[in-house]
């Protein structure tokens, strides 16, 4: 074309690929480029697509935000059947005292709003603002009666343990809302032993206690709850087989229809 020819080394570095349509079409090569047949080109295209999808997947994983797990524990004697929403998402429907719901996944939020509504409709019975839902956290919305307002309710946000207990150990948390019974002692009596020989796992647990997890060696146990300082059981469970790693929350409330036993117990799985 009258222009200056490319040096020979540059000519060899250029590879031109041409495609001929029609039956038996093949790929041709120029200037020493490897011959690419249709099957080879197909494989190359598939490989390129796989790389693109992999990079896209990596990008999505990198931007993924863990949700927050949330459940509701209802310990109120006064509240009617309620629905509970968090940031407009219903996480508990038509629950009453003793209910411990399964965990639901919610988007992380620095200012979540909890609404507790009677199932019969009407304005919220209770609204709690500015609840921090950290990504990957696990929470319980704990509904109780308000001691300062006998006809009112309150919500406490509990941070739940989200990792298994140590190998060979179990971790239990006890929420005492047995107002009439008062402070209690909690025993985990090993199989083959008796209450008389057992040492309380938790002593003088007050009503409205600040909940903490207590770890102990895993084995088959019977949970016995007594009024503090007494050995007359207020509650005796069936044998509980523990193999290690279990994390549990135990809600203790007064029974409302019987005096023997005077307390009822509800247990939920936090982990495992």
LOPA-243609 format. One record per atom (N, C-alpha, C): atom name; residue number from 1; x, y, z. Coordinates in pm, whole numbers. Each point is the difference from the previous one (the first is absolute). Last residue first. Example, Ala and Ser with C-alpha at 12.3 -4.5 7.8 and 13.67 -1.06 7.14 Angstrom:
BEGIN
N, 2, 1285, -225, 708
CA, 2, 82, 119, 6
C, 2, -77, 109, 73
N, 1, 29, -572, -7
CA, 1, -89, 119, 0
C, 1, 90, 120, 0
//
This chain:
BEGIN
N, 272, -2667, -2602, 6783
CA, 272, 4, -146, 8
C, 272, -127, -55, 64
N, 271, 31, 488, 112
CA, 271, 95, -64, -92
C, 271, -10, -150, 20
N, 270, -327, 256, 204
CA, 270, 72, 113, -59
C, 270, 98, -49, -105
N, 269, -473, -213, 219
CA, 269, 135, -25, -51
C, 269, 57, 128, -59
N, 268, -379, -53, 411
CA, 268, 21, 23, -142
C, 268, 145, -28, -37
N, 267, -416, -83, 415
CA, 267, 140, -6, -41
C, 267, 12, 14, -151
N, 266, -344, 87, 464
CA, 266, 3, -11, -146
C, 266, 146, 11, -46
N, 265, -325, -92, 484
CA, 265, 129, 23, -65
C, 265, -13, -22, -151
N, 264, -304, 113, 493
CA, 264, 7, -67, -129
C, 264, 129, 41, -68
N, 263, -189, -18, 550
CA, 263, 61, 66, -115
C, 263, -9, -87, -123
N, 262, -184, -134, 430
CA, 262, -27, 143, -3
C, 262, 63, 73, -118
N, 261, -191, -532, 25
CA, 261, 117, 84, 31
C, 261, -33, 148, -11
N, 260, -290, -85, 193
CA, 260, 97, -109, 5
C, 260, 7, -65, -138
N, 259, -292, 357, 91
CA, 259, 103, 37, 99
C, 259, 106, -108, 10
N, 258, -342, 173, -431
CA, 258, 29, -99, 105
C, 258, 102, 57, 98
N, 257, -163, 247, -380
CA, 257, -117, -81, 29
C, 257, 24, -103, 110
N, 256, 326, 313, -195
CA, 256, -116, 83, 32
C, 256, -124, -80, 39
N, 255, 582, -28, 21
CA, 255, -120, -63, -57
C, 255, -121, 81, 45
N, 254, 489, 229, -55
CA, 254, -98, -59, 92
C, 254, -108, -73, -79
N, 253, 492, 38, -218
CA, 253, -115, 86, 33
C, 253, -87, -71, 103
N, 252, 508, -18, -295
CA, 252, -70, -46, 120
C, 252, -112, 98, 32
N, 251, 349, -157, -439
CA, 251, -91, 99, 56
C, 251, -78, -62, 116
N, 250, 487, -99, -282
CA, 250, -108, -57, 80
C, 250, -81, 114, 61
N, 249, 381, -120, -424
CA, 249, -60, 104, 82
C, 249, -122, -61, 69
N, 248, 487, -220, -232
CA, 248, -144, 5, 23
C, 248, -39, 124, 81
N, 247, 407, -303, -296
CA, 247, -23, 131, 61
C, 247, -151, 17, 10
N, 246, 389, -434, -91
CA, 246, -135, 57, 8
C, 246, 1, 138, 67
N, 245, 386, -307, -61
CA, 245, -24, 102, -101
C, 245, -135, 68, 11
N, 244, 63, -494, 198
CA, 244, 104, 100, -20
C, 244, -35, 96, -112
N, 243, -276, -363, 194
CA, 243, 120, -62, -54
C, 243, 113, 98, -24
N, 242, -492, -97, 301
CA, 242, 88, 102, -56
C, 242, 131, -65, -44
N, 241, -543, -122, 163
CA, 241, 126, -56, -48
C, 241, 83, 107, -70
N, 240, -400, -11, 393
CA, 240, 47, 75, -117
C, 240, 135, -55, -42
N, 239, -469, -165, 312
CA, 239, 144, -3, -26
C, 239, 35, 69, -131
N, 238, -432, 185, 226
CA, 238, 37, -135, -39
C, 238, 151, 0, -26
N, 237, -163, 369, 343
CA, 237, -10, -38, -141
C, 237, 11, -150, -18
N, 236, -179, 336, 411
CA, 236, 94, -108, -29
C, 236, -21, -44, -144
N, 235, -136, 428, 383
CA, 235, -5, -55, -135
C, 235, 106, -109, -12
N, 234, -77, 208, 407
CA, 234, -109, 70, -66
C, 234, -19, -52, -142
N, 233, 228, -243, 461
CA, 233, 3, 41, -140
C, 233, -124, 77, -42
N, 232, 257, -24, 479
CA, 232, -126, -49, -56
C, 232, -9, 46, -145
N, 231, 346, 118, 316
CA, 231, 28, -122, -77
C, 231, -128, -63, -53
N, 230, 187, 535, 140
CA, 230, -85, -114, 32
C, 230, 37, -119, -88
N, 229, 205, 441, -37
CA, 229, 23, -48, 136
C, 229, -84, -118, 40
N, 228, -180, 283, -404
CA, 228, 135, 15, 55
C, 228, 7, -46, 146
N, 227, -353, -226, -324
CA, 227, 15, 133, 59
C, 227, 134, 10, 70
N, 226, 3, -343, -394
CA, 226, -59, 13, 133
C, 226, 0, 147, 42
N, 225, 76, -373, -448
CA, 225, -7, 140, 43
C, 225, -71, 5, 134
N, 224, 274, -372, -353
CA, 224, -88, 18, 115
C, 224, 8, 147, 43
N, 223, 144, -364, -432
CA, 223, -4, 138, 48
C, 223, -105, 11, 111
N, 222, 316, -422, -176
CA, 222, -138, 41, 26
C, 222, 3, 141, 55
N, 221, 364, -295, -338
CA, 221, -33, 69, 124
C, 221, -151, 17, 12
N, 220, 452, -236, -293
CA, 220, -144, -7, 18
C, 220, -35, 56, 137
N, 219, 425, 203, -237
CA, 219, -38, -135, 40
C, 219, -153, -4, 6
N, 218, 447, 380, -60
CA, 218, -116, -63, -64
C, 218, -17, -144, 47
N, 217, 218, 441, 266
CA, 217, 34, -122, -72
C, 217, -125, -69, -53
N, 216, -18, 532, 58
CA, 216, 26, -113, 89
C, 216, 28, -124, -86
N, 215, -106, 590, -1
CA, 215, 53, -119, -66
C, 215, 27, -110, 103
N, 214, -331, 464, -67
CA, 214, 81, -75, 96
C, 214, 41, -131, -67
N, 213, -185, 533, -150
CA, 213, 11, -143, -26
C, 213, 93, -65, 102
N, 212, -323, 445, 78
CA, 212, 133, -40, -46
C, 212, -1, -151, -22
N, 211, -370, 453, 108
CA, 211, 32, -137, -41
C, 211, 145, -18, -45
N, 210, -270, 305, 371
CA, 210, 81, 28, -119
C, 210, 54, -134, -49
N, 209, -469, 22, 284
CA, 209, 147, -4, 6
C, 209, 63, 44, -131
N, 208, -476, -36, 193
CA, 208, 53, 108, -84
C, 208, 151, 4, -3
N, 207, -156, -253, 403
CA, 207, -94, 31, -106
C, 207, 55, 119, -79
N, 206, 369, -296, 245
CA, 206, -113, 89, 29
C, 206, -95, 13, -118
N, 205, 339, -393, 204
CA, 205, -25, 68, -126
C, 205, -123, 90, 16
N, 204, 289, -304, 315
CA, 204, -70, 127, 26
C, 204, -19, 82, -128
N, 203, 329, -373, -102
CA, 203, -58, 22, 133
C, 203, -64, 138, 8
N, 202, 174, -414, -373
CA, 202, -28, 143, 19
C, 202, -70, 16, 133
N, 201, 153, -419, -90
CA, 201, 76, 62, -109
C, 201, -13, 152, 9
N, 200, -39, -346, 428
CA, 200, -71, 86, -97
C, 200, 94, 53, -108
N, 199, 79, -475, 233
CA, 199, 35, 141, 30
C, 199, -73, 87, -102
N, 198, -106, -529, 207
CA, 198, 33, 90, -109
C, 198, 30, 140, 51
N, 197, -158, -401, 244
CA, 197, 145, -2, -22
C, 197, 44, 103, -105
N, 196, -461, -63, 120
CA, 196, 68, 19, 129
C, 196, 151, 8, -18
N, 195, -288, -105, -363
CA, 195, 2, 142, 30
C, 195, 76, 28, 128
N, 194, 144, -436, -264
CA, 194, -125, 52, 56
C, 194, 15, 149, 27
N, 193, 231, -398, -366
CA, 193, 18, 78, 122
C, 193, -138, 50, 48
N, 192, 60, -247, -407
CA, 192, 55, -85, 105
C, 192, 24, 72, 131
N, 191, -2, 293, -431
CA, 191, -67, -130, 8
C, 191, 69, -86, 105
N, 190, 38, 529, 66
CA, 190, 49, -105, -90
C, 190, -79, -129, 18
N, 189, -174, 513, 76
CA, 189, 34, -119, 78
C, 189, 45, -112, -95
N, 188, -46, 543, 23
CA, 188, 8, -97, -108
C, 188, 51, -129, 64
N, 187, -262, 471, 207
CA, 187, 90, -115, 7
C, 187, -2, -74, -134
N, 186, -138, 514, 230
CA, 186, -12, -92, -113
C, 186, 106, -108, 12
N, 185, -295, 388, 323
CA, 185, 126, -72, -23
C, 185, -24, -99, -114
N, 184, -271, 491, 114
CA, 184, 7, -147, -6
C, 184, 144, -48, -8
N, 183, -364, 458, 130
CA, 183, 133, -50, -35
C, 183, 3, -153, 7
N, 182, -490, 160, -46
CA, 182, 116, 77, 43
C, 182, 131, -65, -43
N, 181, -509, -92, -44
CA, 181, 95, -93, 62
C, 181, 122, 73, 54
N, 180, -334, 237, -243
CA, 180, -55, -48, 127
C, 180, 96, -92, 74
N, 179, 123, 166, -433
CA, 179, -17, 112, 93
C, 179, -50, -48, 137
N, 178, 272, -201, -416
CA, 178, -96, -59, 94
C, 178, -23, 99, 115
N, 177, 308, 9, -397
CA, 177, -115, 90, 2
C, 177, -112, -57, 89
N, 176, 552, -85, -154
CA, 176, -99, -19, 106
C, 176, -105, 110, -6
N, 175, 374, -254, -332
CA, 175, -74, 125, 11
C, 175, -111, -20, 103
N, 174, 501, -249, -153
CA, 174, -128, -9, 69
C, 174, -62, 139, 15
N, 173, 385, -312, -311
CA, 173, -34, 132, 51
C, 173, -142, -6, 56
N, 172, 436, -367, -142
CA, 172, -142, 32, 22
C, 172, -12, 141, 55
N, 171, 370, -369, -261
CA, 171, -18, 134, 56
C, 171, -150, 30, 7
N, 170, 378, -453, -24
CA, 170, -127, 60, -42
C, 170, -14, 134, 69
N, 169, 436, -368, -142
CA, 169, -72, 89, 92
C, 169, -132, 45, -64
N, 168, 348, -269, -217
CA, 168, -27, -70, 126
C, 168, -74, 84, 102
N, 167, 233, 282, -359
CA, 167, -10, -145, -14
C, 167, -21, -66, 137
N, 166, -167, 501, -39
CA, 166, 128, -71, -13
C, 166, -23, -151, -8
N, 165, -404, 297, -169
CA, 165, 77, -8, 123
C, 165, 128, -80, -24
N, 164, -219, 262, -416
CA, 164, -21, -118, 85
C, 164, 84, 9, 127
N, 163, -171, 446, -241
CA, 163, 98, -105, -27
C, 163, -23, -114, 97
N, 162, -249, 410, 12
CA, 162, -17, -52, -135
C, 162, 105, -102, -41
N, 161, -283, 270, 440
CA, 161, 124, -67, -38
C, 161, -22, -68, -134
N, 160, -284, 443, 130
CA, 160, 6, -145, 16
C, 160, 137, -55, -40
N, 159, -230, 480, 186
CA, 159, 103, -50, -90
C, 159, 15, -149, 25
N, 158, -448, 325, 86
CA, 158, 105, -86, 54
C, 158, 98, -40, -109
N, 157, -389, 401, 116
CA, 157, 71, -68, -108
C, 157, 118, -77, 59
N, 156, -503, 164, 197
CA, 156, 145, 2, 23
C, 156, 67, -77, -113
N, 155, -508, 254, 109
CA, 155, 83, -89, -82
C, 155, 145, 20, 39
N, 154, -515, 77, 258
CA, 154, 128, 51, -48
C, 154, 73, -106, -80
N, 153, -527, 173, 223
CA, 153, 93, -103, -44
C, 153, 131, 66, -40
N, 152, -465, 124, 346
CA, 152, 81, 20, -119
C, 152, 92, -116, -29
N, 151, -298, 103, 386
CA, 151, -82, -37, -116
C, 151, 78, 12, -130
N, 150, 200, 105, 430
CA, 150, -66, -131, 14
C, 150, -86, -43, -118
N, 149, 443, 301, 58
CA, 149, -133, 33, -51
C, 149, -80, -129, -7
N, 148, 440, -11, 155
CA, 148, -29, 139, 37
C, 148, -137, 44, -46
N, 147, 180, -432, -107
CA, 147, -17, 8, 145
C, 147, -38, 140, 46
N, 146, -95, -251, -473
CA, 146, 77, 112, 51
C, 146, -27, 16, 150
N, 145, -16, -461, -323
CA, 145, -80, 106, 60
C, 145, 91, 105, 61
N, 144, 174, -281, -429
CA, 144, -34, -21, 141
C, 144, -95, 110, 46
N, 143, 288, -227, -461
CA, 143, -118, 75, 41
C, 143, -38, -36, 144
N, 142, 448, -18, -345
CA, 142, -55, -59, 122
C, 142, -113, 87, 52
N, 141, 307, -128, -457
CA, 141, -84, 111, 46
C, 141, -84, -55, 115
N, 140, 491, -178, -191
CA, 140, -136, -31, 43
C, 140, -67, 130, 41
N, 139, 448, -135, -353
CA, 139, -68, 74, 106
C, 139, -132, -66, 38
N, 138, 513, -19, -288
CA, 138, -116, -83, 32
C, 138, -67, 61, 123
N, 137, 378, 160, -432
CA, 137, -39, -16, 141
C, 137, -126, -84, 12
N, 136, 218, 147, -419
CA, 136, 50, -124, 58
C, 136, -37, -22, 144
N, 135, -18, 494, -166
CA, 135, 10, -113, -93
C, 135, 61, -120, 70
N, 134, -275, 362, 284
CA, 134, 133, -16, -61
C, 134, 2, -124, -88
N, 133, -373, 339, 204
CA, 133, 6, -137, -51
C, 133, 133, -16, -72
N, 132, -236, 360, 375
CA, 132, 111, -30, -90
C, 132, -1, -148, -35
N, 131, -398, 361, 151
CA, 131, 59, -129, 33
C, 131, 108, -30, -103
N, 130, -324, 394, 55
CA, 130, 147, 4, 2
C, 130, 63, -128, 51
N, 129, -507, 72, 152
CA, 129, 75, 55, -111
C, 129, 151, -20, 17
N, 128, -517, -213, 159
CA, 128, 138, 23, 43
C, 128, 81, 44, -121
N, 127, -550, -57, 182
CA, 127, 94, 27, -109
C, 127, 137, 29, 59
N, 126, -532, -217, 132
CA, 126, 136, 35, 40
C, 126, 83, 22, -125
N, 125, -461, -89, -26
CA, 125, 6, -3, 146
C, 125, 134, 53, 48
N, 124, -238, 145, -477
CA, 124, 98, -86, 66
C, 124, -13, 7, 153
N, 123, -447, 100, -272
CA, 123, 135, 58, 4
C, 123, 96, -94, 72
N, 122, -412, -242, -233
CA, 122, 13, 117, 86
C, 122, 143, 51, -1
N, 121, -185, -533, -64
CA, 121, 25, 128, -68
C, 121, 2, 115, 99
N, 120, -24, -474, 107
CA, 120, -133, 57, -29
C, 120, 10, 136, -68
N, 119, 378, -248, 166
CA, 119, -49, -64, -124
C, 119, -138, 51, -38
N, 118, 365, 303, 264
CA, 118, -101, -101, 29
C, 118, -50, -59, -131
N, 117, 494, 208, 20
CA, 117, -140, 33, -23
C, 117, -90, -114, 47
N, 116, 534, 225, 5
CA, 116, -79, -108, 56
C, 116, -146, 42, -10
N, 115, 497, 148, -250
CA, 115, -138, 30, 37
C, 115, -67, -126, 52
N, 114, 530, 221, -104
CA, 114, -84, -114, 37
C, 114, -138, 51, 36
N, 113, 451, 184, -304
CA, 113, -119, 33, 77
C, 113, -81, -128, 26
N, 112, 555, 155, -126
CA, 112, -118, -82, -25
C, 112, -113, 41, 94
N, 111, 481, 168, -155
CA, 111, -112, 70, 64
C, 111, -129, -75, -29
N, 110, 426, -129, -176
CA, 110, 49, 76, 115
C, 110, -112, 70, 76
N, 109, 30, -477, -315
CA, 109, -53, 136, 11
C, 109, 59, 66, 124
N, 108, -15, -484, -358
CA, 108, 68, 78, 105
C, 108, -52, 143, -1
N, 107, -324, -390, -177
CA, 107, 117, 79, -42
C, 107, 62, 74, 118
N, 106, -252, -462, 93
CA, 106, -34, 137, -36
C, 106, 124, 74, -48
N, 105, -220, -532, 134
CA, 105, 113, 80, -51
C, 105, -50, 136, -45
N, 104, -189, -351, 401
CA, 104, -23, 46, -135
C, 104, 116, 89, -42
N, 103, -111, -415, 398
CA, 103, 71, 118, -50
C, 103, -44, 32, -143
N, 102, -344, -241, 340
CA, 102, 124, -32, -73
C, 102, 65, 130, -46
N, 101, -308, 30, 438
CA, 101, -9, -26, -143
C, 101, 134, -48, -56
N, 100, -269, -22, 476
CA, 100, 135, 35, -44
C, 100, 6, -37, -147
N, 99, -406, 65, 413
CA, 99, 42, -22, -138
C, 99, 145, 45, -19
N, 98, -259, 51, 407
CA, 98, 65, -130, -15
C, 98, 47, -28, -141
N, 97, -400, 343, 68
CA, 97, 105, -30, 97
C, 97, 52, -143, -17
N, 96, -211, 170, -442
CA, 96, -33, 34, 137
C, 96, 111, -43, 94
N, 95, -120, 117, -575
CA, 95, 69, -72, 106
C, 95, -46, 49, 137
N, 94, -87, 107, -514
CA, 94, -98, -59, 91
C, 94, 67, -84, 109
N, 93, 349, 126, -345
CA, 93, -143, 22, -22
C, 93, -83, -75, 102
N, 92, 534, 203, -143
CA, 92, -77, -83, 92
C, 92, -146, 34, -16
N, 91, 323, 209, -273
CA, 91, 86, -111, 45
C, 91, -69, -90, 100
N, 90, -84, 403, -417
CA, 90, -63, -80, 105
C, 90, 90, -116, 39
N, 89, 140, 494, -204
CA, 89, -4, -143, -31
C, 89, -59, -78, 116
N, 88, 88, 483, 1
CA, 88, -110, -32, -88
C, 88, -11, -146, -39
N, 87, 335, 166, 306
CA, 87, 14, 75, -126
C, 87, -106, -39, -102
N, 86, -68, -307, 354
CA, 86, 127, 73, 9
C, 86, 24, 65, -136
N, 85, -449, -223, 307
CA, 85, 69, 32, -124
C, 85, 130, 73, 30
N, 84, -411, -333, 246
CA, 84, 120, 81, 17
C, 84, 65, 21, -137
N, 83, -509, -138, 256
CA, 83, 87, -12, -117
C, 83, 119, 92, 23
N, 82, -354, -245, 381
CA, 82, 63, 112, -72
C, 82, 67, -45, -128
N, 81, -379, -105, 443
CA, 81, 70, -61, -113
C, 81, 53, 111, -89
N, 80, -56, 196, 463
CA, 80, -85, -92, -76
C, 80, 83, -74, -104
N, 79, 205, 188, 476
CA, 79, -20, 30, -142
C, 79, -98, -99, -64
N, 78, 157, -32, 463
CA, 78, -107, 96, -26
C, 78, -32, 20, -147
N, 77, 359, -274, 198
CA, 77, -126, -52, 54
C, 77, -119, 84, -45
N, 76, 505, -82, -240
CA, 76, -95, 93, 61
C, 76, -126, -72, 47
N, 75, 420, -143, -246
CA, 75, -12, -36, 141
C, 75, -102, 88, 72
N, 74, 212, -158, -519
CA, 74, -113, 67, 65
C, 74, -13, -50, 144
N, 73, 384, 43, -422
CA, 73, -34, -77, 120
C, 73, -107, 78, 74
N, 72, 219, -16, -538
CA, 72, -76, 65, 106
C, 72, -23, -98, 113
N, 71, 405, 79, -415
CA, 71, -118, -76, 43
C, 71, -70, 78, 111
N, 70, 416, 49, -419
CA, 70, -83, 58, 106
C, 70, -116, -95, 31
N, 69, 511, 79, -289
CA, 69, -104, -95, 39
C, 69, -75, 56, 120
N, 68, 277, 246, -425
CA, 68, -10, -16, 145
C, 68, -111, -99, 28
N, 67, 321, 26, -464
CA, 67, -119, 49, 67
C, 67, 16, -11, 153
N, 66, 410, 77, -366
CA, 66, -72, -100, 79
C, 66, -126, 61, 61
N, 65, 235, 156, -461
CA, 65, -10, 40, 140
C, 65, -83, -104, 74
N, 64, 312, 41, -492
CA, 64, -108, -60, 77
C, 64, 5, 45, 145
N, 63, 312, 93, -376
CA, 63, -92, 105, 39
C, 63, -115, -53, 86
N, 62, 346, -287, -173
CA, 62, 70, 107, 68
C, 62, -94, 107, 50
N, 61, -162, -356, -264
CA, 61, 35, -46, 133
C, 61, 66, 112, 79
N, 60, -95, 85, -448
CA, 60, -122, -8, 79
C, 60, 27, -44, 142
N, 59, 358, 9, -308
CA, 59, -42, 137, 29
C, 59, -125, -1, 87
N, 58, 164, -410, -159
CA, 58, 90, 55, 102
C, 58, -44, 139, 40
N, 57, -228, -200, -353
CA, 57, -34, -64, 128
C, 57, 86, 54, 111
N, 56, 99, 139, -434
CA, 56, -126, 61, 45
C, 56, -40, -56, 134
N, 55, 373, -189, -210
CA, 55, 31, 134, 49
C, 55, -125, 70, 51
N, 54, -56, -421, -196
CA, 54, 74, -12, 126
C, 54, 31, 137, 59
N, 53, -200, -23, -426
CA, 53, -95, -34, 106
C, 53, 70, -11, 134
N, 52, 272, 71, -374
CA, 52, -84, 119, 24
C, 52, -99, -26, 112
N, 51, 268, -359, -149
CA, 51, 81, 99, 73
C, 51, -84, 122, 34
N, 50, -201, -324, -266
CA, 50, 19, -50, 136
C, 50, 80, 97, 84
N, 49, -53, 90, -460
CA, 49, -125, 22, 73
C, 49, 14, -45, 144
N, 48, 358, -86, -287
CA, 48, -9, 143, 27
C, 48, -126, 32, 79
N, 47, 59, -442, -145
CA, 47, 97, 33, 105
C, 47, -8, 148, 36
N, 46, -260, -150, -361
CA, 46, -51, -54, 127
C, 46, 92, 36, 115
N, 45, 145, 110, -431
CA, 45, -112, 86, 40
C, 45, -57, -46, 133
N, 44, 335, -260, -195
CA, 44, 56, 126, 46
C, 44, -110, 93, 49
N, 43, -125, -407, -198
CA, 43, 61, -23, 131
C, 43, 56, 130, 58
N, 42, -164, 17, -436
CA, 42, -109, -21, 95
C, 42, 53, -21, 140
N, 41, 306, 25, -353
CA, 41, -54, 132, 30
C, 41, -113, -10, 101
N, 40, 185, -397, -161
CA, 40, 95, 69, 89
C, 40, -52, 138, 37
N, 39, -254, -258, -310
CA, 39, -4, -56, 136
C, 39, 94, 70, 96
N, 38, 12, 140, -455
CA, 38, -124, 38, 69
C, 38, -8, -62, 139
N, 37, 493, 65, -171
CA, 37, -119, -57, -62
C, 37, -122, 45, 78
N, 36, 507, 208, -56
CA, 36, -113, -17, 91
C, 36, -118, -56, -78
N, 35, 576, 49, -43
CA, 35, -125, -26, -67
C, 35, -108, -26, 104
N, 34, 441, 315, 79
CA, 34, -48, -138, 11
C, 34, -135, -13, -69
N, 33, 345, 366, -182
CA, 33, -88, -16, 116
C, 33, -49, -143, 5
N, 32, 298, 212, -346
CA, 32, 51, -94, 98
C, 32, -88, -18, 121
N, 31, -112, 291, -380
CA, 31, 126, 41, 62
C, 31, 41, -91, 114
N, 30, -494, -66, -107
CA, 30, 93, 79, -79
C, 30, 124, 25, 83
N, 29, -469, -356, -35
CA, 29, 103, 72, 73
C, 29, 85, 79, -97
N, 28, -535, -231, 45
CA, 28, 128, 5, -70
C, 28, 97, 80, 83
N, 27, -477, -310, 85
CA, 27, 75, 119, 31
C, 27, 133, -7, -72
N, 26, -480, -228, -166
CA, 26, 120, -17, 80
C, 26, 61, 134, 30
N, 25, -491, -274, -192
CA, 25, 81, 121, 16
C, 25, 115, -25, 93
N, 24, -369, -294, -181
CA, 24, 142, -33, 4
C, 24, 88, 119, 15
N, 23, -457, 132, -172
CA, 23, 30, -134, 50
C, 23, 149, -25, -5
N, 22, -139, 509, 40
CA, 22, -36, -112, -85
C, 22, 42, -130, 62
N, 21, 250, 497, 49
CA, 21, -129, -58, 29
C, 21, -27, -116, -94
N, 20, 475, 200, 193
CA, 20, -75, -24, -122
C, 20, -133, -66, 36
N, 19, 389, 322, 258
CA, 19, -100, -105, 12
C, 19, -77, -9, -130
N, 18, 513, 189, 217
CA, 18, -110, 17, -94
C, 18, -95, -117, 13
N, 17, 429, 278, 273
CA, 17, -85, -119, -3
C, 17, -117, 29, -92
N, 16, 537, 180, 109
CA, 16, -131, 32, -57
C, 16, -80, -127, -10
N, 15, 454, 218, 270
CA, 15, -71, -123, -36
C, 15, -138, 40, -49
N, 14, 532, 222, 101
CA, 14, -142, 21, -29
C, 14, -63, -130, -42
N, 13, 468, 35, 89
CA, 13, -74, 12, 125
C, 13, -148, 19, -25
N, 12, 317, -25, -353
CA, 12, -21, -132, 59
C, 12, -81, 12, 128
N, 11, 124, 396, -224
CA, 11, -92, -76, -83
C, 11, -30, -134, 63
N, 10, 325, 272, 189
CA, 10, -134, 45, 34
C, 10, -103, -74, -83
N, 9, 455, -84, -80
CA, 9, -35, -49, 135
C, 9, -140, 43, 37
N, 8, 190, 152, -414
CA, 8, -38, -140, -4
C, 8, -45, -49, 137
N, 7, -63, 516, -120
CA, 7, 113, -92, 16
C, 7, -52, -142, 7
N, 6, -296, 338, -267
CA, 6, 32, -34, 138
C, 6, 125, -85, 2
N, 5, -88, 357, -407
CA, 5, -33, -136, 46
C, 5, 40, -16, 147
N, 4, -158, 463, -238
CA, 4, 121, -69, 43
C, 4, -36, -136, 54
N, 3, -314, 215, -378
CA, 3, 47, 32, 133
C, 3, 123, -78, 34
N, 2, -260, -48, -404
CA, 2, 91, 114, -4
C, 2, 53, 39, 135
N, 1, -279, -381, -118
CA, 1, -82, 121, 0
C, 1, 85, 125, 0
//
